[in-house]
């Protein structure tokens, strides 16, 4: 097929390059791995054949993540939730209400987070050769050690543009001079050596283990048995952790989705996307809850009197509503002298809390805030459940002018430019276990 036209969508103020092709009844958004370039993809025959096959049974959206390929490059080191928002941007630009997500390698983390946060927009989630965590720990023994990653970073920077990295991920193409030449050119046009290393370092910090149990979208987890980048046991762990996920291990050792023997992968994707059971109503979503509270409100109300205090609260409410709109939050309800709000982005929720505190400071209204990310029940369109209560409990432990965040929030906001300061472990009233909390601030 002819190379599709490359267009641009806006994700905040960042331009995201994308292409749309195919005529199927279903839409598949291909959440790309590490570094890509939408135009050069069609110059590699095996990748072009793979994309052409997808287009025979689905309308396909292909895009480059921010910081790579034909998308805006000078965007710092984008965090996982920024990348997730790139999916929303291309879906909006193509007037796609719902789609299946096919996430490959680190694109799987981005797709998983989007599926958990926006289940109403995702019909199916397909994860191929995906990791949940990129750094080894006692409870995740399949990932590389930090020493192994540091060796990889040095090699990556020293040989970027030679095609060695892509060739290492496709053993079936070993000795293929044309493939190595194309791979080297792709590396050079997709990212600079420094940007490639920065993105690889960011991927090293990815940890979406807390996200996986909250995914309610029908999910298919795929991997090749001999893949050197992602262990088969790692893939099985992801499939076990996502509720009702299907697992399929394929023959071969290539990490790239379009090399090796891609026909079995294409067949599995086609059957899953076109033969899935009837859609179930969305009744839960992964959300970040922000809870704010005015410190010393009772004393201040007594000092001002009812009329003046009511006027000050109205000013408070206007400011809070404005900042929630600015950071794309939605109010759940008010708490008398505070607010409960929900966000699809941990970093935006923190920045909303910080902005609210700053905007209210001239009114001499010290505000404390708590932030927690978790699965929320959706009842009548309103988030509820334990995650909402945890957000309120976290806020109750904050000091005036402080935004406290749970560990899950800190883990998901890696690369956002925010700083987190350990405030130790705490008991949250009515919530089992010890909870490690962090004070959040702009980095």
N, C-alpha and C positions, 0 to 999 in steps of 0.2 A: 504494500500500500504506500501511497505518497506520504511524505513527512507532514504531519499535521501542523497547522499554523500555531506559533507560540504567542500567547497573550499574557496579560499581566492582571493580577488581582491585588488589592490593597489589604494588607494585614496590619492594622494601625497605620503607621506611615511607611511601611516596608512593602516594596513591590515584589510579588511572588510570581515567577514564571510558571505557566501551566499550558497544557495541551488537552484537547478533548477529541476523542475519536471513537468510532464504533456506533452501532445502532441497536444494541440489545435492549430489552425491557428493563433489565437491572443495570444499575450504575456501580462501577467499582472505582474507588479512589485508591491509587497505588501510593502508599506512604513510603517514600524512598529511604534506602539505607544511606549511610554516611555521606559520601559526596557523589553527586550526579550532575548530568547536564542533559536537559530534555532534548536538545537538538542532536547532540552526539550519540544519544542512545540509538538512533535509527541508522547510524553508520556502522554499527556492529551487527553483522547478519543474524547471529543467534538471538540477540536481544530484540531485533526488529521482528523476527519470526514469532517470538514469544508474545510481544505486544499485539501483533496482528492476530494471533490465535485468541487472545483475550477479547479483542474487538469483535470476534465472530459471534459471541454470545452475550456481550455486555457493552454498554457505553462506558468508556474508560477515561478517567481523569489522571493525567500524569503531571507531576510538578517537581520543582527543585525547592528544597528547604531554604529558608533564609540563610544567607552567608555562603551559599554554594551555587555553582552552575550559573544559569542565566538570571537568577534572582538577585536582589540587592546583596552585595558582598560585604560592605563596610557597616556591619550591624553589631559589632562587638562579638562576644561569645554567647549565642542564643541559648536560653534555657529550654527545658523540655516543654514547658507550658507555652512558650512563644511558638515553638514548632507545632504544637497541637493547634494553636490558633491559625496557623497557615492552612490546615485542613479546612477549618471553618471558612476561611477567606475564599479558597478556590471553590468550595461547595456553594457559597453565596454568589460568587461571580458567575457560576454556571447555572444558577437557579436550580440547584439540586437540593431538594428537601431531605431526602434519605438516600443512603448509599451503603454498599459493603466496603469495608476497609481491608486492604491487603497490605500488611506491614511486614517488611523484610529487615532482618538484623535489627539495628537500633531504630529503624522505622516502626518496628513492632511496639516499642515502648511508647512512642508518640501515638500510635493508633490505639493502643490499650487505654491510655489516659483519656483520649477523646471519646472512646466508646463508653468508658465509665462515667465521664462528666456529661456526655450528650447522648444518652441511650435512645432518645427520641429521633435522632438523626442517623442512627447506624442500624442497618438491617442484619448484617453479618460481620463478624470479625475473623479474619484469617491471619494467623501469625506463622511466618516461615523463618526458620533458623534464627529465632529471637531469644534474647537473654532478658532475664528480669533484674539482674545485678551484674556489674562488670568487674567487681573486685572480690577476691576470695575472702571468705570468713568461715568460721566453724560451722555455721548453719547454712552455708552456700559454698560447698567445696569444689564446684565445677569451674568457677571463674578463675582467671589468671591472678597471680600475686602482684603486688605493687612493683616488685623488682622486675617481673616479667613485662609489665606494662611500660616501665621506664626504659627497658631495653628496646621495646617496640617503638617508643616515641623517638629514640635516638636514630634507629634504623630508618624510620619513616622520614624524618627530616633530611637525613643524609642522602636518601635515594628517591625522594619525591620527584615525580615526573618521568621516571624510568619504566613505570608499569609493573614494578616488582610486586607491589602490594596486591593489585588485582590478580596478577598471575598466581600468587600464593593462595588466593581464595578460590581458584579454579584449577585444581590439579588436572582435570580432563583436557585443559588447553596448554599444558606444559609443553614447551618446545614450539608453540605456534607463534612464529615471528610476527605475523599480522596482528594477532590478538594483543601481543605485548606492545606493539607500536601504537595501536588504538588506545590501550590502557594508559600508556604514558601520556598521550595527548589529552585523554579525558582528565587525568589527574591535574595536568597543567592548566586546563581551562576551567576546571571545576573549583579549584581552591589553590591558594599559595601554600608553600611548605609550612609556614607559620600557622596559617589558618587550619590546615589539615591536622597539625599537632594539637592545636587548641581544641578543635572539635573532638579529637580522640581523647584528650584529657577530660573533656566534659562527659563523654560517654562512659569514662571510667568511674564517674561519680553516680551514674544512673542506678537507682534502686526503686523499682516499682512493685516490690513484693506486697506492700500494703494496698496497692490498687487492685491487684488481680482478684481477690475475693469479692470485690464490689461490682465486677463486670456481670451484667445480666443479658448481654447480647449473645445470641447463638454464636459459638466460637469453635473454630477448627484450628488446631495446633499441628503444624507440619515441620518436619526436619529430615535431613538426610543422615542416615545412620553413621556414615564415615566423616561427617563434617568435623574439621579440626578447630573451628572457631566456637561452636556451640555443641556441648556434649549431649548425647541422647538422654541421659538421666536428667539433665537440666531442662530439656524439652518436656519430659514426663512430669517434672515438678510443676512447670507452668500449667500444663493441662490438668493436673490434680487440683491446683489452687484456684483456677477459674471454675465457678460452678457450672456443672453439666457440659464442660468442654469436651470435644472429640479430639483424639490423638491419632495421628498417622505418621509412621516413620517410613521414609522412602529410601530406596536404594541409591547409592552414590556417595560421593565425598565432597562435591562442590558446594561452597558456601553461597555463591551467587545464584539467584533464582533462575536465570535464563540459560546457564551453561550446564554441562553434563547431560543428563537425560530429563529435560523439563516436561516431557509429555505426561508423566504420572502426576506431577504437580498441577499442571493445567487441568487434567481430568478431575482431580480431587477438588480443585477450586470451582470448576464448572458445575459439578454435581452438587456441591454444598450450596452454592449461591442460587442456582436455578431450581433445586429440588428441596429447599428448606421448608419446614412446616409453617403453618399459618402464623402470622405475626401475633405476638402477645402484647397486651397493653403495658406501657411503661409504668411501673409502680415504685421505682427507686432510681437514684442517681448518685454519683460521687460528687459531692459539693464541698466547698470550703465555707465554714460558718464564721462570721465576724460578729462578736457581741461587744457592745460598748456600754459604758456606765459613767455617769458624772460622779466624781469623788466628792464627798461631803455635801451632797445635794440637800439633805435635811437641814443642816446648819445654815446653808446659803438661803434656802427658802424662808427660814425663820428670820433671817437678817433682813431680807428684802420685802417680805410681806407677800400675800397671795397675788395681787395684781401685777406687781413688778416681776415676781418670779414666773408667772404665767407668760408674760411678754418675753422674758429671757428664754424660756423653754421653747416658745414658738420660733425664736431666732435660731436656737439650737437645732430644732427640727428641720428648718429650711436649709441650714448649712449641711447637715448630715445627708439630707435627700440629694442635695447638689453633688456632694462627693460620691455618693453611691452611684448616681447616674454617670459621673465622670469615669468611674472605674468599673462600670458594667456590673454592678451589684444590684440585687433586688431585695427590698425589705420584706422580711417575714412578718414581723410585728414590732411594736414598741414595748419597752419595759418600764414605762413611767418616765424615767430620766435617762433612757438609753435606747438602743435599737438592736435587733437581731436581723442580720442580712445574710444572703447566700451569694456565692460567687462560683464560677467554674474555674477560677484561677487562684491558687494560693498566693502568688506574688501580688496580684491586684488587690486581694483582700487585705494584705498587710499594708500595702501602700494607701489603700482607702482609710485604714485605721490611723496611719501616721498623718495623712492629710486632714482628717477630721480633728485630730488633736491640735495640729498646727492652726487650723482655721478657727478653732474655738478658744485658743490661748488669749487673743486680745479681749475676749469677753470674760476673762478670768474664770473659765470653766474647765478645770482639769479633768481629763477623761482617761480612763483606763480601758484597755481592750484585750480581748482574747480571740485566738484564731485556731480552728481545728478543721482538718479535712477528714471526711468519713462518708460512709454510705447513708443517705437520707431516704426515708420513706416519703413518697409524694402522694399526699391526700388532697384531692380537690385542687391540684396544682400548687399546694403549699408544702414545702419541706418540713419534715418532722422526724422524731426518733432520737436515738441516743447521741448521735453526732451533734445535734443541736444543743442537747443538755451539756455535753462535754465542752462545747464552745463557751457556754455561759459559766461553767465551773472554772475554766481556765481564766476567763476575764476577772472572776472574783478574786484571783490570787495576784493580779497585776497591781502595780503601783500607779499613781497618777502620772500621766504622760508616758506610760509604758504599754507596748503591744507585746503580749506573751503569746507564744506559738507552741503547739505540740510538736513532737518529733516528726510526725508524718508530714506536717507542713514544711518543716525545715528540709526534709529529704526531697520533697517534690519541688522546692524552690531553688534547688542547686543551679547555679549559673545565672540567677536572676539579678545579681548585683547587690542583693540584700545581705546584711551581716546578721549573724545569730550568736548570742552570748548565753552560755549555759547557766541556767538558774536552778539546776539540780532536780532531784526527784520529789514528787509531791503526791499526796493523796487527794483525789477529787471526790468531793462529797457525793455519795451514792453510786460511785463508779469503781468497780473492782481494780485492784492492782496499783502499782506505782507508775506515775506519769512523769517523764522527763520533759521539762519546759525550757523554752529559750526566749530571751528578749530579742525582738527583731528591730532592726534599724537599717537605714540606707547605708550601703557599704562605702 
